[in-house]
Amino acid sequence: MDEMGDHLGWPGVRCCFAHSRVDLPQPAQSESLHRAQLRPHVPSGRPSRYKRPLVSPAWRFCRLAGFARRERKCVPANRGSGFVRRLLARNDQAKTMIRKETMRLFVATVLLAVALSTARAADHPIVPEGAKVEKLWGEGSFTEGPAYGPGGCIFFSDIGNRIMKYDPASGATTVYREPSGRANGLDFDSQGRLIAAEGANTGGNRRVTRTERNGDITVLADKWNGKRFNSPNDLTVSKDGTIYFSDPRYAGAEPREIDRENVYRISPMGDVTALITDLTKPNGVLLSPDMKTLYVANSDPGKGQQLWAYAINADGTAGTRKMLHDFGKKRGIDGMCCDEEGNIYGAAGSGADGGVYVFSPAGKQLAFIPLPESPTNCVFGGKDRKTLYVTAGKSLYRIRLKIAGFAVFWPNED
């Protein structure tokens, strides 16, 4: 506890009280030293060891100690001389001012933090106020795998064994390819050709194909180490033409030739490699905008419903992994897309929990967009890339957002 001495006008006398200090000229050693110590009333035998501050709600004492003559006297502060009362008042005013300034600074800091937080939210909201989910089509069996394609159209799978095309200009939804080999996940390459993951079950081809511009079908991969795939599910295409796809098995009576459910890599030269082998049922796959991270959704009811991030090494192999989110017992992510800031949009959940979950690249949930049907996948589209299209249940939906989407290849919209 600091002390302050104030010159009182008496030779060799100082008044000392708690909390602040002012240096005064020191009297000569031969002079008698008198001190007025302003402290709560304590036993006179040990005043120098009493260090509590000047606080007494109803009564304060001024101890006058004349050390030269060994005089000690305790009197109420309000009965002291004028200079004592003035010093007490000055001390009270100083403490009151400090408290006020401290509170003012605290309030200003809180208000500034709130203002900055509000400004950041206003600058980059994901879902604009009043935005509504719009149903575009609802006559499917089980919709999946939307992709933004030529002419600004949305291509999506109806796992009743056909691929559909929605034209925003006319609002019409037509059949693009039938049968589709039970196509699921779709994407377009740099030349605007449709890449499809064809699954298992009735009519399923269990392969990855490319639909040429003239309508011909090119098989890119249907085996790994001479064995047929389980049921290619979702895929994504990188800038160099590498294709990543998942191969779980959810349905189909066909005999399994591969006893694991992996994520595979098809190189631009056509070589097939098992890239990720440590998940039980990999489903949705997505590349980050910088092509350095592959996001994989493990969707295994009862065993694991997580979102994982895998580093992609320079040689194309998978590096370290990190779990970004665990859905626990809820239905995990089926398909995904991302915006230009790298945020991940995952179609997940069912019932009241069904919708699009938005995560930062670090795994922090940023938003939730509820859907009336269980969502399966999503993609950005529109001329400004701010329309999110979502397949869910038997339908296709869309909603306008404030952030533009990311795609490796934006198609020609003419």
PyMOL commands that set and color helices and strands:
alter all, ss='L'
color gray80, all
select helices_A, chain A and resi 47-49+77-79+82-123+150-152+351-353
alter helices_A, ss='H'
color red, helices_A
select strands_A, chain A and resi 3-7+13-18+34-38+61-66+71-76+134-137+143-148+154-158+162-167+172-177+183-188+194-198+207-211+217-221+223-224+227-228+235-237+243-246+263-266+272-276+282-287+293-300+304-312+318-326+336-338+344-348+355-359+365-370+375-381+387-392+395-400
alter strands_A, ss='S'
color yellow, strands_A
deselect
rebuild
show_as cartoon
